[in-house]
Amino acid sequence: MAHSLFSISLTTRQILPFYEGSKRRIVVKTERGTTISLPWSVLQPYVTDYGLTGSFVITYDAAGKWKEIRKL
């Protein structure tokens, strides 16, 4: 299956607009340089008291749509 890797580091202040509802999607750049727009809801489970930090892998289905996201 196809996959993409990316890393992200956002403080609690930077993610506040997502919780306030003024932003609904987050744009990340993969290690290969591809830009991906994801719904905030897929990354929300990984938020801690310190923000959102880590490396993630996105797996795609045969149609090229994201199937799952997993923190590494």
N, C-alpha and C positions, 0 to 999 in steps of 0.2 A: 504494500500500500504506500501511496505517496504521503510525505510528511514535510513539515516545515518546523524549524527551530527558531526561537527568538528569546531574548532576555528583556526584562523590564524592571524599572526601578522608579516607583512613584511614591511620594510622601503622602501622608493623610491629607494634607492641604491640597495637593494636586488632584486627588481623587474626589474631593468634595463636590465638584460640579456633577459628577455621575450620581451621587446620592441625592443631590438637590433636584435632579431631573433635567438640568440644562444641557447635559450631554448624555447620549444613549449608546454611542459606539466609540470604540477605542481603536486607534490606528497604530500598528506596530510594524517594524521593519525586521524581516527575517535575516538570518545569517547569510543568506544568498543575495540579499539586497531587495527582495520583493516586498512590497507594501501590502499589508493585509488589514482590512477593516473588520473588526469583530464586535458583536453585541457585548455591551458591558457585562451582561448577566453571566457570560461564560467565564469571566475572570473574577467576578465578585466573590465566589467561594474561597479564593486564595488571599483575600485581604486580611491583614492582621492589624493589631493596634498601631503598628509602625508604618502601614501603607501596603503597597503591593510590590514585592520584590521577588525575583527569581528567573529561572530559565524554564521554558515551556516547550512542549512539542505538540503540534497539531497534526492529527491524522485525517486524511481525506478519503472519501468513498470513491467508487469507480466513476461517479459523475463529477468529481472534483469539488464536492461540497464538504465542508469540515464535518467530521464524524465525532471526534472527541478531542479534548485538550487535556494535557496531563503535565503536572509540574515535575521537573527533573530534580 
